């Protein structure tokens, strides 16, 4: 604001001097100094013209700043709209899934993933924006569509912590697509290990692995028939008591933004 005031003051001083000198010259009062005045008079219009040229720059800078602020605001709105679109798509897709029943599902946004560094580590835990006030309890299952994501292991009034199925602390009974039963153990990164499968069972690469069901009387635990993942490799040693298999989830946990807490046992 001060720069503008100085600019206009200088401009009017030059303009006034130009008018005075031109007027005196017109009436012949400065005829003895004609060569000097010619230079002066020719200089003043150039100066005034230069000042006029600089005038739009002041307003141009303000306009550029205003446009930048507007672009930032629009970019923020677009980001919010894209986030909302993805969440609405996830909600619609989830509630179109027949199992588990949408009547028992609580949508929850992922607000944190401790230890997750994109490109370096994978998530093994998630923090959700639902907690005790939303009747979320430790032991409840967390799903995305009909895929098992993990289980709630800790809650506060506003938040809850979920251990993913790939977390080494998670172990639960499962059933392979062909009926073979075993135990899945989180293997860290994005992998799980299917263990305790009898050598006589015919496991196949590509077979789905489903939860067997281990819900207790309080409702905690995994209900049956949720998709745990797909068998990617099999380790069958003739002398071993059990055969093993590597299981990969069909869900990319690192790309999730919303999940669903199963608030009641099926």
N, C-alpha and C positions, 0 to 999 in steps of 0.2 A: 504493500500500500504506500509506504514512504517513497519507494522507487518511482511509482507512478506520479506522485505529487512533484518530485524533483524534475521528472521528465517534462511535465507540462509547464512548469515554471520557466525552465530553460527555453522551451519552445516559444513561449509568448514573449520572452525577452528578445530573442532573435527576430521574431516577427515585428515587434514594435520598433526595433532599431532599423530594420529594413524599410519600414514605412516612413520613419523620420528622415533617413538619409535620402530616400527617393524623392520625398517632398521638398527638401532643401535644395536638392539638385535641380528639380523642376523649376523652381523660382530663381535659379542662378545664384543662390547665396553661398554655394560652395564651389564656384567656378575655378578658383585658384588652386584647388586641390583635385582637379579632374582625374589625373592619372591614378592618384591614390584611391580616389573614390570608385573609379571603375573596377579596380581590383577588389575593393571592399564590397561593392554592390554585387559583383559577380560571385564573390565568395559566400555572401549571405544566402542567396537562393540555393546554392549547392548544399549549404549546411542545413537549411530548412528542409530541402528535399531529402537529405540523408536522414534527418530526424523523422520525417514522414515514413521513410522506408523502414526505420527501426520500430515504428509504432506497432505494426501488426505482429512483430515478434513477441511483444509482451503478452498480447492476447492469445497468440498462437501457443505459447508455452502453457498458459492457463487452460486452453482448450485441450492440449495434449494430455495434461494431467487429469482433466475431467474425464477424457475418454479412457485413459488407463484405469482410473477408478471404476468407471462403468464396466469395462471389460473384466476386471477382477470380480465385480459383483455378479456379472452374468456367468462367468466361469464357475463361481461358487454355486449359483443356482442350478447350473447344468449338472454339476457333480452331485448335488443333492437329489436332483430328479433321476439321475442314472442309478444312484444307490436305492432310491425308493422303487424304481422300476424292477431292479434285481430282487428286492425283498418281496415285492408283490408277486413276481413270477415264482419265487420259492414258495410263498404261501399258497398260491393257487395250485402249484404242482403237488405240494404236500397234502392239501385237503382233497385232492382228486385221488390220492392213494387210498386204496381200500383198507390196507393193513399197515401199521396199526390205526385204530379208529381215531379220527380227528377230534372226537369228543373228549379224548383223554390227553390231547397234546397242547402244550403251552409253548408258543413261539418265544424264542429268546435270541437276542442279538449277541454276537461275539464281540466283546470289548477288550479282550486281551489274550495273548498266547505266550506265557512265560517261556523264555529260552529260545523262542523262534527267531532265527535270523535268515531272511530270504536268501536263497542261493547257497546257504551254508548249512543250516540245520532245518529240521522239520519240526512241526508242532507235536508235542506229546501231552500238553494240557491246554485247556481253554478256560477263559473266564467269561461267564455269561452275565447279562444285566438283569437276571431274575434271582431272587433269593428267598429268605424266610417269609417275607411279606407276601410272596406269590405262592406260598405253600410248596416251595421246592425243598426236597429233603435228600440227604445223603443216601445213596443206593439206588436212586431212580435212574432209569435208562434215558439216554439222549440219542435221538435218531435224526436222519435226514431222508425223507421219503420212507422206504422200507429197509434202509441200511442202518446198521448199528454204528453209532459214532463213538460212544463211550458211556461212562456212568458218572453221576454226581458223587463226589467224594467229600465235599466240604461246602458249607454255606455260611453266609452272613445275612444281615437283614436285606441288603440290596443286591448282593452278588452271589454267585456260586462257582465252584471250581469243578471242572470235568476232566477226568483222566480218559484219554482216548484209548481205543482198543489196542493201539500199537504201543501204549505205555508199558514198560516192563513190569509194572506193579499189577497189571490186569491179567487175570486168569479165569476162564469160565468154560463150562462144557459145551460142546458143539456136535453137530451132526452133518456129515458130508452129504452131498446130493444123492449118493448111492446107498445111504443108510448107515455108513460107517460112523461110529461115534469116537470121540476123542476129546482132548483138552486143547484150547487155544491159549497161547501165552504171548503177550506183547513182546516184540523183539527189538523195539526202538526203531528210529528212523521211520519208515513207512511200511514196515514188515511185521508179520506175525508168524508164529510157529504152531503148526498143528501137530500135537504129540499124543502119545499113549494110544495110538491106533494099532490094532492087532495086525500082524503080518498077513493074515488070511484075508483081510479086507482089500478090495480092489479100488484103490484111489486112482483118479485120472486127472491129468493136467487140464485145467479149464473148468473142473467141477466147482459148483458153488458150495460154500460152507455156511451153515445156518446155526443160529443159537438153538441149543437143546432145550433151554428153559431152566432157570434156577431161582425163580421168585420164591421168597419166603413168606411167612404168615403176615409180616408187616407190609408186604408189597414191594420190598426192595429186591433188586436183582433183574436179570434180563428175561423178558418173556420169550417164548419159543418162536421160531420161524422168521427171525430178523436176519437179513443178509449180513454176514460178517465179512466175506470177501471171496476171492477166487484162488484156487490152487494154481501156483505157478511152477513149482518144482517138487519132486518127490525124492526122499532119501529112504531107500529100502535095503537094509543090510541083512543078509540071511541069518547071521549069528545074533542079531540084535533082538531084544524082547519086543520092541515096538518099532513101527515105521514112522517116519516124520514127513512133513510137507511144509513148504513155504506158502503162506497165504498173503495176498495183497488185497487191501480194501478197494472197492469200486468207487469210493469217494475220495476226492482230493481235499483233505482236511485243511490244507493251507489256503484254499480258495473259498472256503465257506465264510459267509457273513451272518447267516442266521441258521439256527438249528431248532429242534423241538424236544422239549422235556416230556417224557411219558409220566404224567402225574399220578396215574392209577395203574395197577397191574391189569393186564389183559386176561 
